[in-house]
Amino acid sequence: MLSQHHDPEAVDQLLRIAETEQDTELKTNAIFWLGQSNDPCVAEFLLKIIGG
């Protein structure tokens, strides 16, 4: 459901899930939906994940 929201709180929650979640499928889905965001902090986070 968070993926349907485009507000900063939803992005923050998805970032938390992507960083801390142990369930690989849930973590992967959070990262996917973050990739659909235009939020600048998301781009920074994704670069960190891929080692850029």
C-alpha positions in Angstrom: 0.0 0.0 0.0 2.9 2.4 0.6 3.8 2.2 -3.0 0.4 3.9 -3.9 1.3 6.9 -1.8 3.5 9.7 -3.1 4.1 11.6 0.1 7.4 11.9 2.0 6.2 9.7 4.9 5.5 6.8 2.5 9.0 7.2 1.0 10.6 7.3 4.4 8.8 4.1 5.4 9.9 2.4 2.2 13.4 3.5 2.9 13.2 2.0 6.4 11.9 -1.3 5.0 14.6 -1.4 2.3 17.3 -0.8 4.9 16.2 -3.0 7.8 13.8 -5.6 6.5 15.0 -9.2 6.8 12.3 -10.6 4.5 14.1 -10.5 1.1 10.8 -10.3 -1.0 9.5 -7.4 1.1 12.9 -5.6 0.9 13.0 -6.2 -2.9 9.5 -4.8 -3.4 10.4 -1.7 -1.3 13.5 -1.1 -3.4 11.4 -1.5 -6.6 8.8 1.0 -5.5 11.5 3.4 -4.3 12.9 3.3 -7.8 9.6 4.6 -9.1 10.0 7.8 -6.9 11.4 11.1 -8.0 12.6 12.0 -4.5 16.3 13.0 -4.5 17.0 11.1 -1.3 15.9 7.9 -3.0 18.4 8.3 -5.8 21.1 8.8 -3.2 19.9 5.7 -1.3 19.9 3.6 -4.4 23.4 4.7 -5.4 24.5 3.6 -1.9 22.9 0.2 -2.3 24.7 -0.4 -5.7 27.9 0.9 -4.4 28.0 4.0 -6.5 
